Amino acid sequence: MSDMPDFLVIGGGIFGLTAVEELLKRGHTVTLIDQGAIPHPLAASTDISKVVRMEYGTDDLYFEMVDKAIDGWHAWNAQFQTTLYHETGVTMLARREMAPGGYEYESYQRLRAHGYTAVRLTSIDITRRFPAWNGDTYVDGFFNPRAGFAESGRVVAALAAEVRRAGATILEGHTAVSLLTDRHGQRVTSVQTAAGHTFTAGHVILAAGAWTHILLPELQPYMRATGHPVFHLKPDNPELFTPPHFAVFTADVANTGWYGFPLHPHEGVVKIANHGVGQILHPVQDERVVTAVDEAHLRRFLREAFPTLADAPIVYTRRCLYNDTRDEHFWLDRHPTLANLTVAAGGSGHGFKFAPVLGELIADTAVGQPHPWLPRFRWRDIAQLTHGQEAARYHGE
């Protein structure tokens, strides 16, 4: 390219686009390349909705980050003059009484300690207020009104349009395949694409999601791609699943992985997915198929949780591909030896909710500016970890 930008961002998902937005605000020139159209249909950032929740058990850092991010979601609704974030609240329910050490209990205590309204729900409360739920199975939990969901695909599209208007160069259909370095291994000299194009920049930000460790193989001990089933169902009685009678939910999630959404305001479906162990997949070589076994697990859950949804037709499925780090924390850091390379990845299935604060974090990382939230996400040796640390995720028996 004749005019070398300050930054080249690889990846047009939520990490990449928020980084572009923030770098533009700081006066930098930015080019972004992505292998397909934005939103990319295979990207984790796409689909119709992502949960926005404050609840992270005992983890005060994520709690603080989401608290600020929710303010940002409201600001984006005003900025884009459309509702991208729907504050329906969240129901976090358990199959037994909440107790110290449990995800729901610790999350509830954090909310109360920070002065937020969290309404404790008994089995009777659940059945009365949220009648789609089976109050015999789910007997305790709480409702937090400061939560909801973002229309993820629309968010990505809105951000892409915004950064284009602000002067970023967005190039779709460019699949990065290699990062070339100088002979001393101290700088990235160019990014090569599958079609033979060459891109250069003062600084490269690798925000390629599940493709990150493919482009930078040295990260393979620390991260992997895992696929998780997502279902869209058409309910017979939509009103039962419409706010305020139904909210974003988790269903004993640390022990089951199940979570979902109220009736989507545009698509008319109830989306339910599993935030669990998943299947280790290669982002290019492996099919992303939701199996009959996945559907059987869903039907069993529906019979226990939402009897009126148990036989609802499934109108769409996908296997959402996480870019998992082994500890399930983000990976935001400059490369330890390549001075002009930043990695912004590791969403691990819970990154989208932080979108309004991600750009600041990534930009600070890339320009070398300290930020109090960044130390957790630095380059680290986690190769031996077998279980992650995200409190709301099911990690298996």
N, C-alpha and C positions, 0 to 999 in steps of 0.2 A: 504494500500500500504506500502511496506517495507521501501522505502526511501521517506520520506515526503518532497514534494517540498516547495520552498519558497512561491509560489503562486499557487492557484487553480482558474482557470477562468471557470465560468459557462456560456457557450454560444459562438458559433463559427461564429457569424456574424461580422460586421465591427468593432463594439466596442471591442469585445473580442479579435479578431485577432490582431488588432493594438496594444492593450494593451500587448499581448504576445510578439509581435515583439519588442516593446520598453523595456520591462522588461528583455528580453534576452540580448539586447544591454548593459544593465546596470549590467549584470553578475548574474542575478537571475535564479534559476531553476523554471520552469513553467510547469504545467499540465493543459490542457484544455479539458473539456468534453462538448459534444453536444448531443442532443437527436437523431439526424439523421446524414446523410451524409453531408459533407461540400463541396460546398454550400448547405444549407438545402433548399429544394424547397418551403417551406412555410415561410422562413425568409424574413423580409423586405429587407435584404441586397442582395437578389438574383435578378432574372430577367436579362434582357439584357442591361439595361442602367439606369443611374441616372444622373440628371442634376448637373452640376458644374457651379455655377453662383456667381457673387460678389454682386448682387443687393439685398439689405435688407432695402430699404427705408432710414429712418433716423438712422438706427442702425449701429453705427460706430464699435462696438465690433465685430459683425459678419463680417462686411466688412473687418476689419483687419485680422480676422481669415481665411477668404476665400482667401484673397490676398496671405497669406503665404501658404495656402493649395495648391493653383494652382502651386506655385513653386514646392511643393512636388509632385504634379501629374506629372510634367515634369521629375522630378528626378526619379520617379518610372518607367516611360516609359524607361528611360535610364538603370535603374537598372535591370529591368526584360527583357530588350531587345525586347520589343514588345509594340505595341500601345494599352495601356489600357485606356488612356485618349485622346479623340479626341477634339482638340480645333477648333470647328466649328464656335465659336461665338454664341451669343444669340440675338434674336430679342424680345424686350419687347414692345408689341403693345397695344394700347388703342382704345376704341370705341368712345372716345371724346378727345378733346384737353387736353394734359397734363396740370395740374394745381397744384399749391402748396398744399401740404398735400396728394396728390395722390401717390400711390406706384411708378408708372413709373417716375413721375416728380422728386420725392425725390431721387430715385435711380440714375437717370440721373445726377442730381446736385452733388451727392456724387462722381460719377466717374469723372466728370469734375473738381471738386475741388481737387481731388487727382492726377490730371494730366493724367488720362487715356483717351484714345480715345473712345468717344461715339458719334456715328453719328446720328443726329436727322433725323427722317424719316417722311415725309409728306405722304398723301394718294398716291400721284403720285409716290413718291420715293418707297413706299412699292410695288406698282404694277409693277414698272419697275425692281426693284432689286430682288424682291421675288415674282415671278408671280403666285405662287400657292395661295397667299393670296387674299382675297376680299378687295380691297382698298376702296370700298364704305362703308364697315362696320368698318374696322379698319383704322383710319384716322390720327393717330399720334403715336409716340413712338421713339425708337432708336435701334441701333445695337451696341453691344459691342463685339469686337473681342476677348477679354480675357475671354473666357467662352467656355463651350462645354458640353461633357458628358463622363462619365466613363462607361466602360463595366462592370457592377457591379458584375455579377456572375463570370466573369473571374478574376476580382480583388480579390474577396474572395478566389478563387481557388489558385491564385498566392501567396497570403499571407500565406495561409495554407501550401502550399508546401515549402515556404521560411522558415517559423518558424520550420517546421519539420527538414529541413536541418540544421537549426541553433541549434537544440537540444531540442526543446520543445516536450513534450509528448502530442499527440493529440489523444483523444479517442472518436470515433463516436459511436452512438447508446446507449448512457448513458443518460437517462432522469432523471434529478434531480427533486426530489419531496419534499424534506424538508431539512431545515438547523437546525441541532441540536446544542444547546448551553449548556454551563455549568450551574450548578444550580444557579449561581449568575446572569446569564444573561449578562455576560460581554465579552464572547468570543464564536465564532462558533467553536464547537469541531469537527464536521464532516458534510459532505453532503451525504444524502441518496438518492439512485436512485430507480426507479420503479422496477428494477430487483433485488433489495436487496443489491447492492454493496455500500460500504462505502468509501468515499474519505476524506482525511485530508490534511491540508496544514497549513503553518504558517499564511497565509493570504488568504482570499477568495474574489474574485472579481465577483460580480453578474452582468453579461452582457447578460441577457437572453431576451432582447427585449420585445416583447408583453407578455412574460411569467413572467416578473420581478415581477409584483405586485401579481401574483399568488403564487410565491415562497416566497415573503415577503409581507404578507397581510397588514401590517401596511402602505404600500404605496398606498393602494387602494383609499384613499381619494384624492390622488394627481396625480394619473395617471390611464389610461385606455387604452384598445385596441380598435382602430377604423379601419374599413375596407373601402378601397377606390378603385373605379373601374379603371382598366388598360385594354387598348385595343391595339392589334397589327393588323394593317390593311395592305392589299396588294394593292398598288396603280396601276391603269392602266398605268399611265405615271410616272415611277420611276424617270426620270430625273428632273421633276418638284420639287421633294422632296429630291434632292441630293445636298450637298454643292458644290459650293457656292450659288446656287439658293434657298437654304432652310437651315435654321439653327435650333438649339435648340430654342424653343419659349415659351413665355407666352402670353396668349390672354386675356388682361384685367383681369389678374388672380385674383386680390384681390376682384373682383366683380363676377367672374365666376368659378374660380378654374382650368380652363383648361390650360394645358401646354403639351409640347411634343417634339419630336425629328425628325431630318432628317432621311432619309432612312438608316437603320442599315447596316453597311458595310459587315456583315456576314449573317444576317438573312433575309435581303431584305424586311423588313417591316417598316412601320411608326408606332411608338409607341406614343399613346396619352393617357393621364390620367387626373384625377381630384384631385386637392389638395384642398379639401374642408372640409365640416363637417363630411362626412362619416357616417358609421353605427357603433354603439357601439357593439362589438362582444366579446365573450369569445374565447380565442385562441385555446381551445381544444373542447369545447362543441358545438360551432356554426359553420355552414357551411360558407364558404367564396365564395359566389355565386354572379357573376355579373348578374343582372336581366334585364328583358325586359325594365323596366323603365330606368335603367342606359343606355341601348343602345339607347333608344328614345332620351334621353338627349344628347348623343353623336351625333346622326344623326342631331339633330337640330343645334348643334354647328357647325358641319361640313358644313351644308348648308350655314351658315352665314360666316364662316371663309375660308373654302377650298372647293368651289363648286365641283371641279373635284374629290374630295375624298368622296363626300357625299354618294355615293352608293358603295364604295369600300368594298370588303368582309372582314369581321373580321375573322382572322385565329387563334386568341388566346385571351383569357381573363383571368384575375386573379383579386382577390380583395386583394390588398396589405394591410397588417395589420401593422398599425403604433403603436408604443409604445408612446402614447401621454401623456405628462404632461399637466396639466390644463393651464399653461402659455405658453406651447410650447417651453420652453427652456430645455436644457439637464439637466440631474440629475447626477452629478458627485461629489460624496462626500463619506467620511467614515461615517459609521453608528454612530449615536450620542451616543449609549451605548455599541454596540458590537465592541470592539477595533480592531478586525482583519477582519472586513467586509467592503468592498467598493462596492458601487452601481455605475455602469456605464451604464446609460440607458437614456430613454427619447428622442430618436431620433426625434420623432414627425413629421416624414415625410420629414425632411430636413437635416438629420444628415450625410448622406453618403458623401456629397461633402467635408466634413471636414476630411475625412479619414487620409490624411497624417499628420495631427496635433493632431488627437484624441489620439493616443497612448501616446504621451508625456503628455497630460492632465491627462489621466487615471493613468499612472504610477506615476506622481507627486502626484495625489490624494492619491494613495494607500500607498506611502512611506512617506506621510506627508510633501512633499516639496511644498512651496508656488509657485504659478504661477499667473501672473496678470489677466489671463482670467477666473480663476476658481470661484471667488466670486459669479458671477451671477448664477452658476450652483450648489450652495451649497444646503444642506437640508433646506427646507423652508416650511412655511405653506401657501399653495395656495388652500386649500380645497374649498373655497367659490367662486373661480373664475369660471365664466361661459363662457368666451371667451378667446382665446389665443392671443398672441402678435406677432406672426410671420407675417411679413408685406405682404408676398406674398401669404397668404392663404385666401381662401374664408371662412368667418365665418357665412354665412347665412344672411338673410335679417334683 
